[in-house]
Amino acid sequence: MTDILGVIGGMGPMAGVYFCELVTGMTAASSDSEHLNMILYSLPKVPDRTAFLLGRVKESPAEAIIGIGNSLVGQGCRVI
């Protein structure tokens, strides 16, 4: 089985897209089929991490982020 890179995104929706673009650009591939297998899970409804860390909100983003990670594992991602 080929390894799949799981990307937790959506917390700044363009950040995940940009990260995938960087990974693709840095991959030494001479054809499309030589690029990494990636799944970008973009969930912008994750509670704000910065606001939580600064004590501005009580809702932790941890449960949502762990859920995304578990979903990616369930889809075969070996690296997240």
C-alpha positions in Angstrom: 0.0 0.0 0.0 1.2 3.5 -0.9 1.5 5.9 2.0 -1.0 8.8 2.1 -0.2 12.2 3.6 -3.2 13.5 5.6 -3.4 17.3 5.9 -5.6 18.9 8.6 -6.8 22.1 7.0 -9.5 24.6 7.0 -8.3 26.6 10.0 -7.4 29.4 7.8 -8.9 27.7 4.6 -6.2 28.9 2.2 -3.4 27.7 4.5 -4.1 24.0 3.8 -4.3 24.7 0.1 -1.1 26.6 0.2 0.6 23.8 2.2 -0.5 21.2 -0.4 0.8 23.5 -3.2 4.2 23.7 -1.4 4.4 19.9 -0.9 3.6 19.4 -4.6 6.2 22.0 -5.7 8.9 20.5 -3.5 8.3 16.9 -4.7 10.9 15.6 -7.0 8.6 14.1 -9.6 9.0 13.8 -13.3 5.3 12.9 -14.0 2.0 13.4 -12.3 1.8 9.9 -11.1 5.1 10.3 -9.1 3.6 12.9 -6.7 2.5 12.1 -3.2 -0.9 10.8 -2.4 -2.6 13.5 -0.2 -5.9 14.0 1.4 -6.7 17.6 2.5 -9.5 17.6 5.1 -10.6 21.2 5.3 -12.9 21.9 8.2 -13.3 25.7 8.8 -15.8 25.1 11.7 -13.0 24.1 14.1 -13.1 26.4 17.1 -10.6 29.2 17.0 -7.3 27.9 18.3 -5.8 31.3 19.1 -8.9 32.6 20.9 -8.9 29.4 23.0 -5.2 29.6 23.9 -5.6 33.2 24.9 -8.6 32.4 27.1 -11.1 34.4 25.0 -13.3 31.3 24.4 -13.9 28.2 26.4 -14.5 25.8 23.5 -11.4 23.8 22.8 -10.5 22.9 19.2 -8.8 19.7 20.4 -11.8 17.4 19.9 -12.4 18.6 16.4 -8.8 18.3 15.4 -8.5 14.8 16.9 -11.7 13.8 15.0 -10.2 15.0 11.7 -7.0 13.1 12.4 -9.0 9.9 13.2 -11.0 10.3 10.0 -7.8 10.7 8.0 -6.4 7.5 9.6 -9.6 5.8 8.7 -9.1 6.8 5.1 -5.6 5.2 5.0 -3.4 8.2 5.9 -0.1 7.0 7.4 1.4 10.5 8.0 -0.7 13.5 9.2 
